[in-house]
């Protein structure tokens, strides 16, 4: 398998120089072989990064470790120089907007407008400001007509967009998305890409199986395989490596 390398601008020896720093991360589910084995990488300000890997490779597990939903058996994670551990999670999570694979996990209020204003109001944003912010996000996603509907009245793709709007309402500086194109048709995938490329976030990490879509919204790719990251490189050259991607269970044309 051909190895592709990436030389990050910030030194991995200084965890405080990076937006996200992962060193020697190991994670295993109870009494099983590790899903993640000695994972290390650095994500810097301005990075738009794809997290790629076949089904079951550990992408969601890695993302959940980054935000503290899972605790590694060994290794360390820093977010903006803060060591991720139980006592720092409230501080760390103020930086991060995280979208789960299932949008229903993030939509629970009676209406979509209330879902989007819930987070800001919980953090003390004045109601009028929260509502203005929510309505602008609804407009950005073409969901204005659904503001007073419940999530159950929306299509799967619309729920995905509403959940992302609820995340963005908190104005995170780091955006982590797990399979954000699930349920979206081609036109909405394009629209989502256009929105993401305009967001004023510090860093973006997106896990997806939509390789060509990732090529339009990210610059760099981390590939998970066998519990490790064998490839960390620019995404466009990687997408031309059809044989390598096929060996990794990621045939680019399927």
N, C-alpha and C positions, 0 to 999 in steps of 0.2 A: 504494500500500500504506500502510495506516495505521500510523504510528509510535507505539509504546508505550515509555515511558521509565521508568527506575527511578532513584531517588536514594539511593545507598548511604549508610549512616551514617558510614563512614570516608572521609576524603578520599583520592582516588586519587593525589594528589600526594605522599603519604607511604607508601611501600611497606611500612614497618615497622608501620603501623597496621592492616594487613589480615591475614587468615588466608592468602588467596591473592591475589596481585596480578600481573596480566599487562599488560605495556606494549608496544604496537606489535609484536606477535609475527607473524613471517612464516615459513611453512614450506612447502617444495616438495620433492616427490620428484625424483630425478635427472632433469634435462633436461625437466622438465614445468612447466606453469604452477603458481603457488603454490596449494596447497590452503587455506592460511590466509593472509589478507592483512591486515596491520595490525590485529590483534586486541588489544583492550584491555578489561579489566574488573577489578572488585574483588569479592572474596567475603569477607564479614565473619563474625565469631563469631556463631553462632546461625542462620546462613543454611541453608536447605534449598532447593537450586537444581536445577531441571530443565535439562538440555542437550538441546535439541530441534533437529531438522533432518532433511531427507529423506535417504534412503540415498545415500551418497557425498558428503555435505556436509562431512565432515571431523571428525565428533564423536569418533571413536576416535583420530584423529590428534591432536586437541587434548588429549585426556586423556593420551595417551602423552607429549606434550610436557611436560605438567604434572609428571609423575613422572620425567622424564629418560630415558625409553626412546628418545625421538627428540630431536635437538638442532636448534633453530630456526636458520634462516639469519640472522635478525636479531630484535631485541626481547629483552625480559627477563622472567623469571618469578621471583617471590619466594614462598616458603612460610614462613609465620610469621616473616617478616623475613629469611629466609636466601635469598640469591641461588642459584637452581638452576643448577648447573654441575657438571661431572664430579667435582671434588674435594669437593663438598658433598652428593653424592647419598646416601651412607650416612646422614648426619644427617637429610636431608630425608625419606628413606623411613621413618625411625622414626616419623614423625608420621602417615604415610598408609597407609590400608588400601585397596588397589586390587583390584577384581574385573574380570578379563578377560571378554570375551563368551563364550568357551568355557571352561567350568568344568574341562575336562580338562587345561587348561594349568596348573592349580593343585593337582591331586590326583595324587600320584605314589607315595605310600607303600602298603604292603601292605593297610592297613586305614584306614577313615575316622578312627578314634580317633587313629591315629598321624599322619595328615595334620594333624589339628587341633592336636596337641601338638608337632608338629615345629618350628613357628616359635618359640613360647615357650621350648622347651628349647634351641633354637639361640642364644637371647638370655640363657641362664643361669637361666631360671625353674626352680625345683626340680621334679623329675618329679611329685611328688604334687600340687603346686599346678597344674601344667599339666594333669594328668589331671582334677582336679576342675573346672577351668575348661572343659575340653573336654566333660565330661559335662553340665555345666549348659547349654552351648550346644546340644548335641545334644537336650537336653530342650526347650529353647526352640523348636527347629525341628521337633520331633516325630520325631527320627531316632534315638532311644535304641536301638531294636531293630537298627539298622544299624551300630552302633559297631565291630563286629569284621568287617564286610564290606568288600570292596574297592569302589572307585568303579565298577568295571565291572559290579557286581551291582546298582547303583542305577539308577533311571530318570533321564532327563535332568533333570527338575525336582529330584529329590533330590540329584543331583550339584551342581546350582547352589546349593542350600541348604548342602550340606556345604562347598563352596568358600567361601561367605560366612562360615560358622562358623570355618573355618581363618583367615580374615582377621581376624575379630573377636577371636580368641584372643590376638592381638598387642596388643589394646586400643589401636587407633589413635585419634587425636584428630580426624583428617580421614578421611572415607569417600568414595571415588570409585568409582562403580559403572557399568560399561558393559553396558547391556541386561540388568539383573538378572532380569527376568521371563521371559527366554527359556526355553521348555520348561515353564513353570508353568501349571497349569490355574487357573481363576478362584478356587477356594477357597485354593490356595496363594499366589496373588498377593495375596489379602486378608490371609492370615497373614503374608506377608513385609512388607506395608505396616505391619501392627500391630507387628511386631518393630522395624522401622526407626524408627518414630515414638517408640519407647521408648529408643533407644540414646543413651547419654550422650556423644555425639561433639560436637566443637567446630563442625564444618561438614560438610555433605553435598552432593555433586554427583552427579547421576544422569543418565546418557544413556539415553534410551529412546524407542521409538516408541509406547508405550502411553500416549497423552495423558491419558485419563481417570484412569488409575492414577497418573500423575505428579501430577495435580490433587489427589490424596488424600494424597500424601506430601511434596510440596514447596510452597513459597510463592512462589517466584520462577522465572522462566524466561529462559534465554538461548537465542536461536534463531540457528543457523548457516545462512547461505544465501549462495551466491556467494563463499565464502571469508571472509565478514565476519559481524558480529553486528548485523543491522538492528533487532532487537528485544531489549530487556532490560527486563523488567517483571514485575509481579505476575501469577502464572499464571492465577488465576481469571478476571479480565477478558479475558485472552488467549484462554482456551478458549471464550469467547462470541463471539470474532471469527472466525466460520466462513469468511467470504470471504478474510480475510487468511491464515488457516491454509491454505486451499485453494490460494492463490497460491504459498505456500511449499512445496507438495507434502505438506502435513500435514492432509488432510481429517479432521476430528475424529471423524466418525461411522463411520469405516471402519478 
